[in-house]
Amino acid sequence: MARKKLMRFKWNDEVHNLFQPEKDNYKFYKGKWNEYFTNSNPIVLEVGCGRAEYTTGLAALNPNINYIGLDIKGARLWKGSSLSIETGLTNTAFIRTKLQNLEEFFEPNEVDGIWITFPDPKPREGEAKLRLSGLRFMNIYRRMMPKGGKVFFKTDNRILFDHTLEVLTNPDLKIANLIFTHDLYNSEMLSEHHDIQTTYEKTYLKQGVLINYLRFDFLPI
Ligand SMILES: C[S@@+](CC[C@H](N)C(=O)[O-])C[C@H]1O[C@@H](n2cnc3c(N)ncnc32)[C@H](O)[C@@H]1O
């Protein structure tokens, strides 16, 4: 394995703000993230966070909100974890997990919002249940936020975006206040992305690809 990657994995093993399977406290904070953050501020997740630009960017903008980035790839999570330590962000944490296991880390109502940032489009029919904005994952997010919560979604991929809009017509999801654009950078909704660009987004923008964005609320049930 490359030396740089090994050093990152060593960091991940030792640092307090990153939770991964090898650690005793991997799932310890389920239902008590307030103890980890030592406050009861709202918690917002970034799923499939990669290098976690939203987790760290929003955490810097909103010190009274806690942000948790989740991804399966440790070398990417290292970026958010190390940047948080370097810049003194105490309102971030990172979890290495498959998102299928999200509910093993949070009790219902422990999470107030979720950002889905440039997920893999998983275009084949048989991959539909792996789409982080597909019905399977929307149902997971819905179960996590019975008292209500916000979801934000950004993608370059128009097919995935339109599929997501279709998913959101499912009445069982009980959503409201859906707004969306197929061209974020020429939209009145531009300020909603907080001027934060992810690694994948920067690549697509250089290629001249339009960025789709939506947000909605889960209603209390
Ligand atoms: C296309 S990348 C986008 C990364 C980042 N959000 C960005 O915009 O730069 C998708 C990320 O989702 C993660 N991912 C995809 N499916 C996942 C799953 N089921 N569980 C955990 N992570 C997943 C990948 O490891 C990858 O880092």
The ligand as a MOL file (V3000), in Angstrom:
LIG
                    3D

  0  0  0     0  0            999 V3000
M  V30 BEGIN CTAB
M  V30 COUNTS 27 29 0 0 0
M  V30 BEGIN ATOM
M  V30 1 C -19.0020 10.2220 -6.1660 0
M  V30 2 S -18.3260 10.2360 -4.5530 0 CHG=1
M  V30 3 C -18.7650 11.8510 -3.9540 0
M  V30 4 C -17.9510 12.2590 -2.7810 0
M  V30 5 C -18.2400 13.6730 -2.2290 0
M  V30 6 N -19.5750 13.7560 -1.6860 0
M  V30 7 C -18.0470 14.7070 -3.2870 0
M  V30 8 O -19.0580 15.2650 -3.7610 0
M  V30 9 O -16.8990 14.9850 -3.6530 0 CHG=-1
M  V30 10 C -19.4490 9.1770 -3.7050 0
M  V30 11 C -18.9820 8.7940 -2.3040 0
M  V30 12 O -19.9850 8.0060 -1.6950 0
M  V30 13 C -19.3770 6.9220 -1.0230 0
M  V30 14 N -20.3810 5.8340 -0.9910 0
M  V30 15 C -21.1160 5.3750 -2.0110 0
M  V30 16 N -21.9600 4.4150 -1.6000 0
M  V30 17 C -21.7470 4.2690 -0.2670 0
M  V30 18 C -22.3140 3.4430 0.7320 0
M  V30 19 N -23.2860 2.5770 0.4490 0
M  V30 20 N -21.8640 3.5660 1.9820 0
M  V30 21 C -20.8930 4.4590 2.2970 0
M  V30 22 N -20.3100 5.2690 1.3910 0
M  V30 23 C -20.7410 5.1790 0.1230 0
M  V30 24 C -18.1440 6.5890 -1.8390 0
M  V30 25 O -17.1670 5.9220 -1.0580 0
M  V30 26 C -17.7020 7.9780 -2.2990 0
M  V30 27 O -16.7690 8.5790 -1.4400 0
M  V30 END ATOM
M  V30 BEGIN BOND
M  V30 1 1 1 2
M  V30 2 1 2 3
M  V30 3 1 2 10
M  V30 4 1 3 4
M  V30 5 1 4 5
M  V30 6 1 5 6
M  V30 7 1 5 7
M  V30 8 2 7 8
M  V30 9 1 7 9
M  V30 10 1 10 11
M  V30 11 1 11 12
M  V30 12 1 11 26
M  V30 13 1 12 13
M  V30 14 1 13 14
M  V30 15 1 13 24
M  V30 16 1 14 15
M  V30 17 1 14 23
M  V30 18 2 15 16
M  V30 19 1 16 17
M  V30 20 1 17 18
M  V30 21 2 17 23
M  V30 22 1 18 19
M  V30 23 2 18 20
M  V30 24 1 20 21
M  V30 25 2 21 22
M  V30 26 1 22 23
M  V30 27 1 24 25
M  V30 28 1 24 26
M  V30 29 1 26 27
M  V30 END BOND
M  V30 END CTAB
M  END
